Amino acid sequence: MYVPPHFATADPEAPAAFMRRHSFATLITHDGEAPFATHVPVLLHADGGPHGTLVAHIAKANPQWLHFAVHPGSWCMESNAGEFEA
C-alpha cells in the first residue's frame, strides 16, 4: 500500500501504540444499496499475525453483521481519533 511521506513512520511500534490509545473506530460496510456505519470498540491483538489482528464487536441486533455474509471482504474501518502521532 502506498503511504504518503507525511504519514510514514520509521517506528514499527507507532501504529500499534496509536491503536491501543484510540480503541474506538467506525466500521463501514455496504449492503449493496447504501453504506452503513457503526461505532465499535476495537482491540489490537499484536501477536495475531505479522501486523497484528484487530478485533471488534457489534451487537447481533445490529443488521450490519449480515453484510459480512452477503458481501464478505467489503468493509473498511476508520479511526475517529484525529491526527496520527508518529
Backbone hydrogen bonds, N-H to C=O, Kabsch-Sander energy under -0.5 kcal/mol:
donor,donor_aa,acceptor,acceptor_aa,energy
7,F,4,P,-2.3
8,A,4,P,-0.9
8,A,5,P,-0.7
14,A,11,D,-1.3
17,A,13,E,-2.6
18,F,14,A,-2.4
19,M,15,P,-2.3
20,R,16,A,-2.0
21,R,17,A,-1.9
22,H,18,F,-2.0
23,S,21,R,-0.5
25,A,40,V,-2.6
26,T,78,E,-3.0
27,L,25,A,-0.6
27,L,38,T,-3.1
28,I,26,T,-0.6
28,I,76,C,-3.0
29,T,36,F,-2.5
30,H,74,S,-0.7
31,D,34,A,-1.9
36,F,29,T,-2.6
38,T,27,L,-1.9
40,V,25,A,-3.0
42,V,23,S,-2.5
43,L,55,V,-2.9
45,H,43,L,-0.6
45,H,53,T,-3.0
46,A,44,L,-0.9
48,G,45,H,-2.0
49,G,47,D,-1.3
52,G,49,G,-0.8
53,T,45,H,-1.7
55,V,43,L,-2.8
57,H,41,P,-0.8
62,N,59,A,-1.6
65,W,62,N,-1.5
66,L,63,P,-1.4
67,H,64,Q,-1.5
68,F,64,Q,-0.5
68,F,65,W,-0.9
69,A,65,W,-0.6
69,A,66,L,-0.7
70,V,66,L,-2.0
71,H,67,H,-3.0
74,S,71,H,-1.8
75,W,73,G,-1.0
76,C,28,I,-2.1
78,E,26,T,-2.3
80,N,24,F,-1.0
86,A,84,F,-0.7
